[in-house]
Amino acid sequence: MIAENQWMKLQNGSDVRGVAVAGVADEPVNLTAEAVSRIAGGFLDFLEEKSGRKAAELKIAVGHDSRISAPELKRAILSAILSRGAKALDCGLSSTPAMFMSILFDEVKADGSIMITASHLPYNRNGMKFFTEKGGLESADIKKVLSYASKNPVLDAEGREAQTFDLIGLYASHLQKKICAGLSAAPEDKPLAGMRIAVDAGNGSGGFFATKVLEPLGADTTGSRYLDPDGMFPNHIPNPENQEAMAAIKEAVLENHADLGLIFDTDVDRMSAVLPTGEEINRNALIAMMAAILAPDYPGSTIVTDSVTSDELTEFLQNELHLKHHRFKRGYKNVINECIRLNGEGTVSPLAIETSGHGALSENYYLDDGAYLAVKLLIAAAKAKREGRTLHSLIEKLGHPVESREYRLKIKGVEDAGSYAEEVLRAFSQRAKEKGVEIAEPSYEGVRLVFPHGWTLLRMSLHDPNMPLNIESRETGGAHRIAETVKSLLQGFTALDCSAF
C-alpha cells in the first residue's frame, strides 16, 4: 500500500518514474503493479475531466519498451483501464513516439495513450509517459494524475480483455512513406538500395527501424547491433549521450563501411548518428545537421535549443545558415513548448532540440521522435550520395570548442535545495558584475558568463539537488582559467560541493 505522501515522489517532470524491480541496494521498489493500476485510473480521471466524456466512451492505447518489468506493469494498467469500462489496446513492444501517433492514426484513433518506459535508466527502473491529442502531459498534469491516483481503488477487470494491435508495424509503414516521399520514390523502387546503414538499438525498442523500415526499402543493415529487445541491457546503456554506446555504433560503422550509423535510446524518442568516417553527429553537431537540412524549407527561421549549446553553434546557425538561434532552458518539454509559443506568435520555428538528442519538428506535431530525426538524416544522406556529396558537407563549417567541461555541484545539508540554489545564483551574478565579468543577456536559465575565450553557465538541476556547471573554451587551458574564476565567485557557499572542479 502506498502512503499518500509518497505519490508525488513518483513524478519526474512531465512523466512518472520509479523503481520497479527489487535487487539493487538502497533502491526499494515503489512503482508496483498496484501503483501503476491506480495511476492508469488517475489518467482516465484526467481524460474524463478534459474531454467531458465518461471512461466507458474512451479508448486507451498501451505500449512498452523492453524492460523486464514491463509485462507485469502492462497487465495492471490494462486491467485498470478495462475495469473502468474503457476500451484498451495492447500495443506490445513499442516506442514513445508511436504511442503518441496511436492517437492520430486513423486505424487507431485512441483518446489517450500510455507508454511504459524509463528511457535510458537502469533495468530496475520503469515509468509511464502519457499522451492526449495535444501531445505529452505537462508537469502540472502529472501532479493532477497522481493526485487522482492516490484516491483510486484497484478494481478487477472481471474477465474483460484488451485488444492487441500491431502499432509498431503501422508506425514503421508511416516512416517508410515519409522516406519515399522525401526521395520521390515508391516503396517498390527500393529507394535506399545501395546504402549500408548500421543501427544500434541498445536492446531497447528501436530494432524495428532496421527490420521494418530500412530493409523493406532496400537498405543493407549489415553491422547493425543489439536489435533484439533485452530489458537487462547487457551490451551498453541505450543512451546516445553515453560514451560506450557511441563507441559501439562508431565501431559498427567503421568495421562495416556503412554510409550511416544510427543509435537510439530505449524508447526511441532520442537518437544520434555516425558518419562513414566515424565522426559522431550528436549534441551540437546533431543540432547543426538538422538545422542545415531544414534551412532551405524554412529560410530565416528560429532554432530553439537548450541552454548549454556552444557559441560555435550560434555562429554556424547565424553566419552559415542565416537562421536565428534561440537558447532556452534545459528540458525537452521546455524547448518544445517554447517552439510552439514562437510559432503561435508568428515567429517561424521548425525545430526544438536539446543537446541530449531530444528533437521535435513543427512539421511532425512537435513530437520528440528519434526515428523521425533519423528519417530526415536518411533522406539527406541518400540525396547526398546520389549527388556525389557527403552528409558531412552540410556541417563542414561548424566550429567546435577546444575544451568542454561539465560538473555537477552537489547541494548538501540543506532542506530546500531550490531556494539555496537561487541564493547562490543571485550572489554569483552580483559578484560577476562587481568583477567586471560579462553576463549574457537574455538568459532563460541560470547565469551565463562570457569570457574572451569562452563561457560558463551555472544553473539549478531540473530534478536533483545539484547545480550543473558547464564550461567551454576556445583555448587550451581556458576551461581551467574559467573554473578558477567560478570558484572565486562561489566562495562562502559551504553547502555547495565545489570539490568536483
C-alpha positions as CSV (number, residue, x, y, z in Angstrom):
1,M,0.0,0.0,0.0
2,I,1.4,3.4,-1.0
3,A,1.3,6.2,1.6
4,E,-0.4,9.3,0.4
5,N,2.7,11.4,0.8
6,Q,4.7,9.1,-1.5
7,W,2.6,9.5,-4.6
8,M,4.2,12.8,-5.7
9,K,7.7,11.3,-5.4
10,L,6.8,9.2,-8.4
11,Q,6.7,12.4,-10.6
12,N,9.7,13.1,-12.8
13,G,8.9,16.3,-14.6
14,S,6.3,15.5,-17.2
15,D,6.2,11.8,-16.6
16,V,6.2,9.1,-13.9
17,R,9.4,7.2,-12.9
18,G,10.1,4.7,-10.1
19,V,11.9,1.6,-9.1
20,A,10.0,-1.5,-10.4
21,V,12.5,-4.3,-9.8
22,A,14.0,-5.3,-6.5
23,G,17.6,-6.3,-6.0
24,V,19.6,-3.0,-6.2
25,A,20.9,-1.8,-2.9
26,D,19.2,1.2,-1.4
27,E,16.6,1.3,-4.1
28,P,13.3,-0.1,-2.7
29,V,10.5,-0.9,-5.2
30,N,7.9,1.9,-5.3
31,L,6.5,1.5,-8.8
32,T,4.4,-1.6,-8.1
33,A,1.5,-3.2,-10.1
34,E,-0.8,-1.5,-7.6
35,A,0.8,1.9,-8.2
36,V,0.5,1.8,-12.0
37,S,-3.0,0.4,-11.8
38,R,-4.1,3.4,-9.7
39,I,-2.1,5.8,-11.9
40,A,-3.8,4.5,-15.0
41,G,-7.1,5.1,-13.3
42,G,-5.9,8.6,-12.5
43,F,-5.2,9.2,-16.2
44,L,-8.7,8.1,-17.0
45,D,-10.0,10.6,-14.4
46,F,-7.9,13.3,-16.1
47,L,-9.2,12.4,-19.5
48,E,-12.8,12.4,-18.3
49,E,-12.3,15.9,-16.9
50,K,-10.6,17.2,-20.0
51,S,-12.9,15.6,-22.6
52,G,-16.2,15.7,-20.7
53,R,-16.7,12.1,-21.7
54,K,-17.1,9.0,-19.4
55,A,-14.4,6.4,-19.2
56,A,-16.7,3.9,-21.0
57,E,-16.5,6.1,-24.1
58,L,-12.7,6.3,-24.2
59,K,-10.1,4.2,-26.0
60,I,-6.6,4.0,-24.4
61,A,-3.6,2.5,-26.2
62,V,-0.8,1.0,-24.0
63,G,2.7,0.1,-25.1
64,H,6.1,-0.5,-23.5
65,D,9.8,-0.7,-24.1
66,S,12.0,-3.8,-23.5
67,R,12.3,-3.6,-19.7
68,I,11.9,-6.8,-17.7
69,S,9.2,-5.2,-15.5
70,A,7.0,-4.2,-18.5
71,P,4.8,-7.3,-18.8
72,E,3.6,-7.2,-15.1
73,L,3.1,-3.4,-15.2
74,K,1.3,-3.6,-18.5
75,R,-1.2,-6.2,-17.2
76,A,-2.0,-4.0,-14.3
77,I,-2.5,-0.9,-16.4
78,L,-4.7,-2.7,-19.0
79,S,-6.8,-4.2,-16.2
80,A,-7.3,-0.8,-14.6
81,I,-8.5,0.6,-17.9
82,L,-10.8,-2.3,-18.6
83,S,-12.2,-2.2,-15.1
84,R,-13.5,1.3,-15.7
85,G,-15.3,0.2,-18.8
86,A,-12.9,1.9,-21.3
87,K,-11.6,0.1,-24.3
88,A,-7.9,-0.9,-24.0
89,L,-5.5,-1.6,-26.9
90,D,-2.4,-3.7,-26.1
91,C,0.2,-2.4,-28.5
92,G,3.0,-4.6,-27.1
93,L,6.7,-3.6,-27.7
94,S,6.5,0.0,-29.0
95,S,8.2,3.4,-29.0
96,T,7.2,6.5,-27.2
97,P,6.6,8.5,-30.5
98,A,4.5,5.6,-31.9
99,M,2.3,5.7,-28.8
100,F,1.5,9.4,-29.5
101,M,0.8,8.6,-33.1
102,S,-1.8,6.0,-31.9
103,I,-4.0,9.0,-31.2
104,L,-3.6,10.4,-34.7
105,F,-3.6,7.3,-36.9
106,D,-7.0,6.7,-38.5
107,E,-6.6,3.0,-37.9
108,V,-6.4,3.5,-34.1
109,K,-7.8,6.9,-33.1
110,A,-7.1,6.4,-29.4
111,D,-8.3,9.0,-27.0
112,G,-5.2,8.7,-24.9
113,S,-2.1,6.6,-24.7
114,I,0.4,5.3,-22.1
115,M,4.0,4.3,-22.8
116,I,5.6,2.2,-20.1
117,T,9.3,3.3,-20.1
118,A,12.0,4.9,-18.1
119,S,14.1,5.9,-21.1
120,H,17.8,5.2,-20.6
121,L,17.6,4.5,-16.8
122,P,18.9,1.1,-15.5
123,Y,16.9,-2.1,-15.8
124,N,15.4,-1.9,-12.3
125,R,13.6,1.4,-13.1
126,N,10.4,1.9,-15.1
127,G,7.9,4.7,-15.6
128,M,4.9,6.0,-17.6
129,K,4.5,8.6,-20.2
130,F,1.1,9.9,-21.2
131,F,-0.4,11.4,-24.3
132,T,-3.6,13.1,-25.5
133,E,-4.3,14.6,-28.8
134,K,-2.4,17.7,-27.7
135,G,0.8,15.8,-27.1
136,G,2.5,14.7,-23.9
137,L,1.2,15.8,-20.5
138,E,2.8,18.7,-18.7
139,S,4.2,18.7,-15.2
140,A,1.1,20.2,-13.7
141,D,-1.0,17.5,-15.5
142,I,1.1,14.7,-13.9
143,K,0.5,16.2,-10.5
144,K,-3.2,16.0,-11.2
145,V,-3.0,12.4,-12.4
146,L,-1.0,11.4,-9.3
147,S,-3.5,13.2,-7.0
148,Y,-6.3,11.3,-8.6
149,A,-4.3,8.0,-8.3
150,S,-3.8,8.5,-4.6
151,K,-7.6,8.3,-4.1
152,N,-8.4,5.5,-6.6
153,P,-9.1,1.9,-5.6
154,V,-7.7,-1.1,-7.5
155,L,-10.5,-2.7,-9.5
156,D,-11.0,-6.0,-11.2
157,A,-11.4,-6.1,-14.9
158,E,-13.9,-9.0,-14.5
159,G,-12.8,-11.1,-17.4
160,R,-12.6,-8.3,-20.0
161,E,-9.6,-8.5,-22.3
162,A,-7.6,-5.9,-24.2
163,Q,-7.5,-5.9,-27.9
164,T,-4.0,-6.5,-29.3
165,F,-2.8,-4.1,-32.1
166,D,0.5,-4.1,-34.1
167,L,1.1,-0.4,-33.6
168,I,4.9,-0.6,-34.4
169,G,4.1,-2.2,-37.7
170,L,1.7,0.7,-38.6
171,Y,4.2,3.2,-37.4
172,A,7.1,1.7,-39.4
173,S,4.9,1.9,-42.5
174,H,4.3,5.6,-41.7
175,L,8.0,6.2,-41.6
176,Q,8.6,4.3,-44.8
177,K,6.1,6.6,-46.5
178,K,8.0,9.7,-45.2
179,I,11.3,8.4,-46.7
180,C,9.7,7.6,-50.0
181,A,8.0,11.0,-50.2
182,G,11.3,12.7,-49.4
183,L,13.1,10.8,-52.2
184,S,10.2,10.9,-54.7
185,A,10.0,7.2,-54.9
186,A,7.6,4.3,-54.3
187,P,8.4,1.6,-51.8
188,E,8.8,-1.0,-54.6
189,D,11.5,1.2,-56.1
190,K,13.7,0.3,-53.0
191,P,14.9,3.9,-52.7
192,L,17.6,3.0,-50.1
193,A,19.1,0.3,-52.3
194,G,22.9,0.7,-52.4
195,M,23.0,2.2,-48.9
196,R,24.5,0.4,-45.9
197,I,23.1,1.6,-42.6
198,A,24.1,0.3,-39.2
199,V,21.6,0.6,-36.4
200,D,22.3,0.2,-32.7
201,A,19.1,-0.2,-30.7
202,G,20.9,-0.9,-27.4
203,N,18.4,-3.9,-26.9
204,G,15.6,-1.4,-26.4
205,S,12.6,-0.8,-28.7
206,G,14.4,0.6,-31.8
207,G,15.3,-2.6,-33.6
208,F,12.2,-2.2,-35.7
209,F,13.9,0.7,-37.5
210,A,16.3,-1.7,-39.2
211,T,14.0,-4.6,-39.9
212,K,10.7,-2.9,-40.6
213,V,11.8,0.5,-42.1
214,L,15.2,0.2,-43.7
215,E,15.3,-3.3,-45.0
216,P,11.9,-3.2,-46.8
217,L,13.2,-0.1,-48.6
218,G,16.3,-1.9,-49.9
219,A,18.9,-0.8,-47.3
220,D,21.7,-3.1,-46.3
221,T,21.7,-3.2,-42.5
222,T,24.8,-5.4,-42.1
223,G,26.7,-4.4,-39.0
224,S,23.6,-3.5,-37.0
225,R,23.9,-4.3,-33.3
226,Y,21.7,-5.1,-30.3
227,L,18.4,-5.1,-32.2
228,D,16.8,-7.8,-30.1
229,P,14.9,-6.4,-27.1
230,D,16.5,-7.3,-23.8
231,G,15.4,-5.4,-20.7
232,M,18.7,-6.1,-18.8
233,F,20.6,-4.0,-21.4
234,P,23.6,-6.4,-21.4
235,N,25.7,-4.6,-24.0
236,H,25.6,-0.9,-23.2
237,I,23.3,1.7,-21.8
238,P,20.8,2.6,-24.6
239,N,21.6,6.3,-24.4
240,P,23.1,8.4,-27.3
241,E,24.8,10.5,-24.6
242,N,26.7,7.5,-23.3
243,Q,30.3,7.3,-24.5
244,E,30.3,3.5,-24.5
245,A,27.1,3.5,-26.6
246,M,28.6,6.0,-29.1
247,A,31.8,3.9,-29.3
248,A,29.7,0.8,-30.2
249,I,27.9,2.4,-33.1
250,K,31.1,4.1,-34.3
251,E,32.8,0.7,-34.3
252,A,29.9,-0.8,-36.2
253,V,30.1,1.9,-38.9
254,L,33.9,1.7,-39.4
255,E,34.0,-2.2,-39.4
256,N,31.2,-2.5,-41.9
257,H,32.0,0.5,-44.1
258,A,28.5,1.9,-43.5
259,D,27.2,5.0,-45.1
260,L,25.5,6.0,-41.9
261,G,25.1,4.7,-38.3
262,L,22.0,5.4,-36.2
263,I,21.7,4.9,-32.5
264,F,18.5,5.2,-30.4
265,D,17.7,5.4,-26.8
266,T,15.4,2.7,-25.2
267,D,12.1,4.2,-26.2
268,V,13.3,5.8,-29.4
269,D,12.5,9.4,-28.7
270,R,16.2,10.3,-29.0
271,M,18.9,9.5,-31.5
272,S,22.4,10.3,-32.6
273,A,24.3,9.3,-35.7
274,V,27.8,8.4,-37.0
275,L,29.2,9.3,-40.4
276,P,31.3,6.9,-42.6
277,T,34.5,8.5,-41.3
278,G,33.5,7.7,-37.7
279,E,32.5,11.3,-37.0
280,E,29.9,11.5,-34.3
281,I,26.8,13.5,-35.1
282,N,25.4,14.3,-31.6
283,R,25.0,17.3,-29.3
284,N,25.8,20.5,-31.2
285,A,26.6,18.6,-34.4
286,L,23.2,17.0,-34.5
287,I,21.5,20.3,-33.9
288,A,23.6,21.8,-36.7
289,M,22.9,18.9,-39.1
290,M,19.1,19.1,-38.5
291,A,19.1,22.8,-38.9
292,A,21.1,22.6,-42.2
293,I,18.6,20.0,-43.5
294,L,15.6,22.3,-42.6
295,A,17.1,25.6,-43.6
296,P,16.1,25.6,-47.3
297,D,12.5,25.0,-46.4
298,Y,12.4,27.5,-43.5
299,P,14.7,30.4,-44.5
300,G,15.5,32.9,-41.7
301,S,13.7,30.8,-39.2
302,T,14.5,30.3,-35.5
303,I,16.0,27.2,-34.0
304,V,15.2,26.6,-30.3
305,T,17.8,24.8,-28.3
306,D,18.6,24.1,-24.6
307,S,20.9,26.4,-22.7
308,V,24.2,24.5,-22.9
309,T,24.8,24.7,-26.7
310,S,28.1,26.1,-27.9
311,D,28.9,29.6,-29.2
312,E,30.3,27.9,-32.3
313,L,26.8,26.5,-33.0
314,T,25.3,30.0,-32.7
315,E,27.9,31.3,-35.2
316,F,27.2,28.4,-37.6
317,L,23.4,28.9,-37.5
318,Q,23.6,32.6,-37.9
319,N,26.5,33.1,-40.3
320,E,26.3,30.0,-42.4
321,L,22.6,29.1,-42.4
322,H,21.3,32.6,-41.9
323,L,19.0,31.3,-39.1
324,K,18.3,32.6,-35.7
325,H,19.5,30.8,-32.5
326,H,17.2,30.9,-29.5
327,R,18.9,29.4,-26.5
328,F,16.2,28.5,-24.0
329,K,16.0,26.1,-21.0
330,R,17.1,22.6,-20.4
331,G,14.3,20.0,-20.5
332,Y,12.8,18.7,-23.7
333,K,9.3,19.9,-22.8
334,N,10.7,23.4,-22.2
335,V,12.2,23.7,-25.7
336,I,9.2,22.1,-27.4
337,N,6.8,24.5,-25.6
338,E,8.9,27.5,-26.5
339,C,8.9,26.4,-30.1
340,I,5.2,26.1,-30.1
341,R,4.9,29.5,-28.4
342,L,7.1,31.2,-31.0
343,N,5.2,29.7,-33.9
344,G,1.9,30.7,-32.3
345,E,3.2,34.3,-32.2
346,G,4.2,34.3,-35.8
347,T,7.9,33.5,-35.4
348,V,8.6,30.6,-37.7
349,S,10.5,27.9,-35.7
350,P,10.8,24.5,-37.3
351,L,12.9,22.8,-34.7
352,A,13.1,22.4,-31.0
353,I,16.1,20.3,-29.9
354,E,18.2,19.5,-26.9
355,T,21.9,18.5,-26.9
356,S,20.6,15.2,-25.3
357,G,19.2,14.2,-28.7
358,H,15.6,15.1,-28.0
359,G,14.4,16.8,-31.2
360,A,10.9,17.9,-32.2
361,L,9.9,19.3,-35.6
362,S,6.9,21.6,-36.1
363,E,6.1,19.5,-39.3
364,N,5.8,16.4,-37.1
365,Y,3.3,17.6,-34.4
366,Y,6.1,18.9,-32.2
367,L,6.8,15.3,-31.3
368,D,10.3,14.5,-30.0
369,D,10.9,11.5,-32.2
370,G,14.3,9.9,-32.7
371,A,13.0,7.8,-35.6
372,Y,11.7,10.9,-37.4
373,L,15.0,12.7,-37.0
374,A,16.7,9.5,-38.4
375,V,14.3,9.7,-41.4
376,K,15.3,13.3,-42.1
377,L,19.0,12.3,-41.9
378,L,18.5,9.3,-44.2
379,I,16.7,11.4,-46.8
380,A,19.6,13.9,-46.7
381,A,22.2,11.1,-46.8
382,A,20.6,9.4,-49.8
383,K,20.3,12.7,-51.7
384,A,24.0,13.5,-50.9
385,K,25.1,10.1,-52.1
386,R,23.2,10.5,-55.4
387,E,24.9,13.8,-56.0
388,G,28.4,12.7,-55.1
389,R,28.4,14.7,-51.9
390,T,28.8,13.7,-48.2
391,L,26.5,14.3,-45.4
392,H,29.4,16.0,-43.6
393,S,29.3,18.7,-46.2
394,L,26.2,20.1,-44.5
395,I,28.2,21.0,-41.3
396,E,31.8,21.3,-42.6
397,K,31.9,24.9,-41.4
398,L,30.7,24.1,-37.9
399,G,33.3,25.0,-35.3
400,H,33.9,23.2,-32.1
401,P,35.2,24.4,-28.7
402,V,38.8,23.4,-27.9
403,E,37.8,22.4,-24.3
404,S,34.4,21.4,-22.9
405,R,33.6,20.5,-19.2
406,E,30.5,19.7,-17.3
407,Y,30.4,19.4,-13.5
408,R,27.5,18.7,-11.1
409,L,28.0,20.6,-7.8
410,K,26.0,18.8,-5.2
411,I,24.0,20.8,-2.6
412,K,24.4,19.1,0.8
413,G,22.8,19.5,4.2
414,V,20.2,22.0,3.0
415,E,16.4,21.3,3.3
416,D,15.3,23.5,0.4
417,A,17.9,23.0,-2.3
418,G,15.9,25.1,-4.8
419,S,15.9,28.2,-2.6
420,Y,19.6,27.7,-1.8
421,A,20.4,27.5,-5.5
422,E,18.5,30.7,-6.1
423,E,20.6,32.4,-3.4
424,V,23.8,31.1,-5.0
425,L,22.8,32.3,-8.4
426,R,21.9,35.8,-7.1
427,A,25.3,36.1,-5.4
428,F,27.1,34.6,-8.4
429,S,25.6,37.2,-10.7
430,Q,26.2,40.1,-8.4
431,R,29.8,39.1,-7.8
432,A,30.4,38.7,-11.5
433,K,29.2,42.2,-12.1
434,E,31.4,43.6,-9.4
435,K,34.4,41.9,-11.0
436,G,33.5,43.2,-14.4
437,V,32.7,39.8,-15.9
438,E,30.2,40.0,-18.8
439,I,26.8,38.4,-18.1
440,A,25.0,37.1,-21.2
441,E,21.5,38.6,-21.7
442,P,18.9,37.3,-22.1
443,S,19.4,34.2,-20.1
444,Y,16.4,32.0,-19.6
445,E,18.1,29.6,-17.2
446,G,20.8,30.2,-14.6
447,V,23.6,32.7,-15.0
448,R,25.8,32.6,-18.2
449,L,29.2,34.4,-18.0
450,V,31.0,35.4,-21.2
451,F,34.8,35.5,-21.4
452,P,37.1,36.5,-24.3
453,H,37.9,32.8,-24.9
454,G,34.8,31.0,-23.8
455,W,31.8,30.9,-21.4
456,T,30.3,29.2,-18.4
457,L,26.7,28.5,-17.3
458,L,25.7,27.8,-13.7
459,R,22.1,26.6,-13.2
460,M,19.9,24.6,-10.9
461,S,19.2,20.9,-11.9
462,L,15.7,20.2,-13.1
463,H,15.3,17.2,-10.8
464,D,18.2,16.8,-8.4
465,P,19.8,18.7,-5.5
466,N,22.8,19.9,-7.5
467,M,23.9,22.8,-9.7
468,P,25.3,21.8,-13.1
469,L,28.2,23.9,-14.3
470,N,29.1,23.9,-18.0
471,I,32.4,25.5,-19.3
472,E,33.6,25.8,-22.8
473,S,36.8,27.4,-24.1
474,R,38.3,28.2,-27.5
475,E,41.8,28.0,-26.0
476,T,43.8,25.1,-24.4
477,G,43.8,25.7,-20.7
478,G,41.0,28.2,-20.9
479,A,38.4,25.9,-19.2
480,H,40.7,25.7,-16.1
481,R,41.0,29.5,-16.0
482,I,37.3,29.9,-16.2
483,A,36.8,27.3,-13.5
484,E,39.2,29.3,-11.2
485,T,37.1,32.4,-11.7
486,V,33.9,30.5,-11.0
487,K,35.4,29.1,-7.7
488,S,36.3,32.6,-6.6
489,L,32.7,33.7,-7.3
490,L,31.3,30.8,-5.2
491,Q,33.3,31.3,-2.1
492,G,31.4,31.1,1.2
493,F,28.7,28.8,-0.1
494,T,29.7,25.8,2.1
495,A,26.7,23.7,1.2
496,L,27.7,23.7,-2.4
497,D,30.3,21.0,-3.1
498,C,32.9,22.5,-5.4
499,S,35.4,19.7,-5.0
500,A,34.5,18.3,-8.4
501,F,36.3,21.0,-10.3
